[in-house]
Amino acid sequence: MTLSQFVRSNGVGTDRTLFVTMASESYIQPMVNFRWSLDRFDLGKDYVVLCFDEACMAAAQQHDIMAYGGYIDHGQHERAYEIAHLKV
């Protein structure tokens, strides 16, 4: 499933501003903190995280954060190259 399909399947349309971050295991606490900050303004449901590992996916699920796992490597080394370009 592509990212745009994933976002649409979670009920996020083009009428809302989407907050997107990237995260891996080392970024879990900042990811959660950002969600809490958005919740203060009732924007938490407009937040999606591009997860790069299973630890991120598990933490996102635990904290009710919409997380896309389409960039998790699963042994495909070309994913690291794609992720590097995302970060630039």
Buried (B, 14 or more C-beta within 10 A) or exposed (E): EEEEEBBEEEEBEEEEEEBEBBBBEEBBEEBBEBBEEBEEEEBBBBBBBBBBBEBBBBBBEEBEBBBBBEBBEEEEEEBEEEBEEEEE
